[in-house]
Amino acid sequence: MEKRTAVCLDIGGTFIKYGLLTEDGELSNFKKQKTNKNGTDGLIGQVIEIVKELIIQSDENQITGIGISSAGQVNHKKGNILFATDNLPGWTGIDIKSIIENHFKLRCCIDNDVNCAALGEMYFGNAKGLEDFVCITIGTGIGGAIVKDSKLIHGYVGSAGEVGHMIIKAGGRRCNCGNRGCYEQYASASALKRDIIEKLGMSYLTPDNGFKLLITDYQTDQKLRNIMNGYIKYVSMGIINLLHLFNPAAVIIGGFVSEYDFLLKKISENVYQKAMPEFTRDLMIFPTLLDNKAALFGVSTYIFKEIQ
Ligand SMILES: [Zn+2]
């Protein structure tokens, strides 16, 4: 018997990743291309071309539906984009579910990329078997997803989980959301990079602008250690807020922090020290497994669970 297959796309501010996924989690035809920044028509056109390409590459009869994971705030039920930053120009307000369904006469499911990543981890990754957990992804900004009783908390209009915009410092650094003192202004990878460049210069960056954070540097370089300890304190503060709000069994961290074992360890130690003890008694803190493919895996589960 033919396997049910979903066409899946993960639309980010820099790349669109895409591929075909079967119900049992086999990913094929995986590719990525630069996100089209030429406004609404440019991006919609690109999405339609990618879906076409994947349908051609598959046996058309197997396609159960089209799953779209997108950066920004997404109304999963209605299938529209509530808000996207300038990283996805012209994307705010687009009713992408109807556009895709009308064009391809196939069902389309859409959700925010971190929600999709959390589902990916829950069905195929490190969060298998967990019913209550919080997932945060630390990159240019900070995204979040909250899973309660094996279901995502979407909130009233679908925007729940904007972890990066928890305000953790009154009158603090200005954020692109319009407020000051947001979590991502202190705990994102960009925030740390800015601190390091401002205080220590560029020598801590690799030629391609990545980090050169080494455990030996952390241990021997007092100035770097001070900056890192400040960063660790801020990342932990946000996690502690989430623990106290949702009392999850686990916190799963994707993106920048998950690439550095020593950083994850320091953050965990800080959280265990400072959160109220009942909240950390059996708490697990660990990195994501599927990382940049988690959202593709996650959005495919919508297709197979919502479409029979
Ligand atoms: Zn903000």
Residues whose N, C-alpha, C, O or C-beta is under 5 A from the ligand:
A	BS01	ZN	G164 H165 C175 C177 N179 C182
